[in-house]
Amino acid sequence: MNHYIDISILPDPEFPATVLMNSLYSKFHKVLYELHATTIGVSFPRHQLTLGNLLRVHGNRSLLYSIQQFNWIGAMSGYCKISEVSPVPTDTKFRTVSRKQTNMSNAKLNRLIKRGTITEQQVKNYKAKMFSKGMDIPYLELQSASNGHKHRRYIEFGELLDEPVQGQFDQFGLSKSATVPWFD
């Protein structure tokens, strides 16, 4: 994790940055999946209520150059500005960037219904509780390549650390234990 690429989403009058980030991130996930990559992490240094307009991809220099050769951004290149592969600044902090899942979801509800372990009234109560307990953290809205369903992937940011923690990343560039460099 000694190098990074910044992918900035450019302002567009037709599409909000959140929509463009969702599309960009979907393409990023596909290239990680194709490469079976577990040593590439992501961060969103400009996150606030949303994930912002900057996707930072972290990894070793040669792997980041390899990813750039895939031309994975495709048609999104007109909506983005892509930096060169750059070394991580020496005086930096580290943090985890991971997925946060809710206890309640449509998928879980559908499994309960399919098993027959929930009554019609319980279904109504479950849905009411599920919608009232939305998470108040940034998320990506992604579309499944296998079934076409949309789902939200909530992103949680760990505490800032002075030292990196090594580990593996999933094929979304996220990890509950491995850290990525965190800097402006």
C-alpha positions, 0 to 999 in steps of 0.5 A: 500500500505504498502507492495510490491513484486518485479518480476525481468525479468531475461536476456534471449538470445531468448526473449528481456525483453520487450517481457517477460514483455508483457507476465508477465503483461498479466498474472498479469492483468488476476489475477487482473481481476479474483480477481476483485482487486482494491487495487493493484497497479504496478510500473516500477522502472527501466523504461527509454525508455522501462518499464525495467525488474522489475514489482513491485506489491504494496498492503497490505500484506495479499492480496499480499500473496493471489495473490502469492497463485494463481501461476499466473506466471505459465510458466513465472517463469523460466524467472523471479525472484520473491521476498518475500512480503516485507514492503515498506521502510519508507522514500519513495516518491509516484507517480501515474502510469497510462495509457496514451491514444492517441487521434487517434487509429485504433479503433476510425478510424474503428468506424468513417468508420463504421458510414460513417462519414469519406471519403476515403481521410480522412481515408488516412490522419487520418492514416498518422497523426496517425502514425506520432504522435506516443507517446514517452513514455514506453508501453506494447503490450498486446493481447486482450483475447476477440478478440485476437487483439494486442494493446499498453498500454502506461504508464505515470508516475506522479510527485513525491509526499511526501504523498500518495494519496488513491484511486482505481486501475484498473484491470491493477494495474494503476490509474490516481489519486491513488499513489504507493510508489516509491523507488529504 
